[in-house]
Amino acid sequence: MAPSCELELPDLGGREVTIAVENAYLPFNFIDQVTGEPAGWDYDVLNELGKRLNFVPVYIETSWDGMIVAVSQGEFDMAADGITITEERDEIVDFSLGYIQLQQRLLARAGEDRFTSAEEFAADESLIMGSQPGTTNYDLSVELVGAERVQAFDTFPIAVQALLNGDIDAVLMDDVAAQGYLGAEGDRLTLIGEPLTSEELGFIFPEGSELRDAINQGLASLAADGTLDEMFTKWFLEFDPASVGEESEEEA
C-alpha cells in the first residue's frame, strides 16, 4: 500500500538501522519453528517503515533482560519488543508514538475454580503467580500478591509451560499475547477476571535520537492509510499461533 500523499516522509538515505528484538513475544516477534524464519507484527511494520523511509532494518536478537538499558547506551538504534510506555523507562530512553493499547489479564488453566478474579487469587496465599522479570507484568504481579508469591521465568513461554504443568497457578500477561496462547492451547487455558490495567506500547530509542521523529512520521503514515489496521487484523485477529510450530515463544 502506498504512503498517503498528504504525508511527506523523510528519506533516511538507505542507512542501516539496528533493531533489538527478543524473538520471544508472539505475535509481535518470534521464530517460526516450521520455517525457521523470523516473523510477527514488529517485522511487518518495521519492514514497511523501511520501505517508506528508505532504511534497511537490521534485526539483532537479544534477551529482554538488559534490552532497554542497551538501547539507552546506544548499542542499538532502537528496539521493538512490545515495550510498555512508562515514566520510569522514559527517563532513560525515548519512546515512539504509542501504536497499540493493551490490558493485563490473568491466564489460568481451563476449568480453574479456586479463583475468579485477581482479588480472589491474591487472597489465597497458597497460589503462585508466574511472570518475566523486568516487565510491567512482573511489577503488577508483585504488587498484587507480593514478591514471595511470584515465580520468575526467563521468558513468558516458559512461564506458560509451567502453568500447563501445574507448577504455578496463573500467569499475568498482556491480553494480546495471552490470546496467542489461547489460540494454541484453547482447550487447556483460559483468561480469568477483568482487565487489570490499560497500557500503551511503543518503540524505544536512545535519548535524543533523530530516528524517533522519522519513525513517528512513518507510523502516522501507516495509520493514515489503514496499514496499521490491516496489520493488527492480520496478527491479532486472524493469526493462528498453532501454525508456527509447538516451540514458538512470547513478553513486556
ChimeraX attribute file (.defattr): number of C-alpha atoms within 10 A of each C-alpha:
attribute: neighborCount
match mode: 1-to-1
recipient: residues
	/A:1	8
	/A:2	10
	/A:3	21
	/A:4	15
	/A:5	10
	/A:6	8
	/A:7	12
	/A:8	11
	/A:9	19
	/A:10	14
	/A:11	14
	/A:12	16
	/A:13	10
	/A:14	13
	/A:15	13
	/A:16	14
	/A:17	17
	/A:18	16
	/A:19	23
	/A:20	25
	/A:21	24
	/A:22	25
	/A:23	28
	/A:24	22
	/A:25	26
	/A:26	31
	/A:27	28
	/A:28	25
	/A:29	25
	/A:30	25
	/A:31	21
	/A:32	21
	/A:33	15
	/A:34	12
	/A:35	10
	/A:36	11
	/A:37	10
	/A:38	13
	/A:39	18
	/A:40	20
	/A:41	23
	/A:42	24
	/A:43	18
	/A:44	16
	/A:45	18
	/A:46	20
	/A:47	16
	/A:48	20
	/A:49	23
	/A:50	21
	/A:51	16
	/A:52	19
	/A:53	20
	/A:54	17
	/A:55	19
	/A:56	18
	/A:57	19
	/A:58	14
	/A:59	20
	/A:60	14
	/A:61	14
	/A:62	16
	/A:63	14
	/A:64	24
	/A:65	15
	/A:66	11
	/A:67	23
	/A:68	23
	/A:69	15
	/A:70	19
	/A:71	22
	/A:72	22
	/A:73	15
	/A:74	14
	/A:75	15
	/A:76	21
	/A:77	21
	/A:78	28
	/A:79	26
	/A:80	23
	/A:81	27
	/A:82	29
	/A:83	22
	/A:84	23
	/A:85	21
	/A:86	14
	/A:87	8
	/A:88	8
	/A:89	16
	/A:90	14
	/A:91	10
	/A:92	17
	/A:93	23
	/A:94	21
	/A:95	23
	/A:96	21
	/A:97	19
	/A:98	16
	/A:99	15
	/A:100	14
	/A:101	14
	/A:102	17
	/A:103	15
	/A:104	21
	/A:105	25
	/A:106	25
	/A:107	26
	/A:108	24
	/A:109	23
	/A:110	15
	/A:111	10
	/A:112	14
	/A:113	7
	/A:114	11
	/A:115	17
	/A:116	15
	/A:117	16
	/A:118	20
	/A:119	12
	/A:120	13
	/A:121	21
	/A:122	19
	/A:123	12
	/A:124	12
	/A:125	11
	/A:126	9
	/A:127	17
	/A:128	20
	/A:129	29
	/A:130	27
	/A:131	30
	/A:132	27
	/A:133	20
	/A:134	17
	/A:135	17
	/A:136	22
	/A:137	23
	/A:138	24
	/A:139	17
	/A:140	17
	/A:141	26
	/A:142	17
	/A:143	12
	/A:144	17
	/A:145	20
	/A:146	14
	/A:147	14
	/A:148	9
	/A:149	18
	/A:150	24
	/A:151	19
	/A:152	17
	/A:153	16
	/A:154	15
	/A:155	21
	/A:156	26
	/A:157	21
	/A:158	17
	/A:159	24
	/A:160	29
	/A:161	12
	/A:162	17
	/A:163	21
	/A:164	18
	/A:165	11
	/A:166	12
	/A:167	15
	/A:168	21
	/A:169	23
	/A:170	30
	/A:171	28
	/A:172	27
	/A:173	26
	/A:174	26
	/A:175	19
	/A:176	21
	/A:177	23
	/A:178	25
	/A:179	22
	/A:180	23
	/A:181	25
	/A:182	18
	/A:183	15
	/A:184	18
	/A:185	16
	/A:186	13
	/A:187	11
	/A:188	13
	/A:189	23
	/A:190	19
	/A:191	22
	/A:192	18
	/A:193	15
	/A:194	13
	/A:195	16
	/A:196	15
	/A:197	12
	/A:198	11
	/A:199	17
	/A:200	16
	/A:201	21
	/A:202	21
	/A:203	24
	/A:204	32
	/A:205	28
	/A:206	24
	/A:207	17
	/A:208	10
	/A:209	15
	/A:210	10
	/A:211	15
	/A:212	21
	/A:213	14
	/A:214	18
	/A:215	21
	/A:216	19
	/A:217	19
	/A:218	25
	/A:219	21
	/A:220	19
	/A:221	23
	/A:222	23
	/A:223	16
	/A:224	16
	/A:225	15
	/A:226	15
	/A:227	18
	/A:228	20
	/A:229	12
	/A:230	12
	/A:231	18
	/A:232	16
	/A:233	12
	/A:234	15
	/A:235	20
	/A:236	17
	/A:237	12
	/A:238	10
	/A:239	16
	/A:240	17
	/A:241	21
	/A:242	15
	/A:243	13
	/A:244	21
	/A:245	15
	/A:246	12
	/A:247	11
	/A:248	23
	/A:249	27
	/A:250	25
	/A:251	30
	/A:252	23
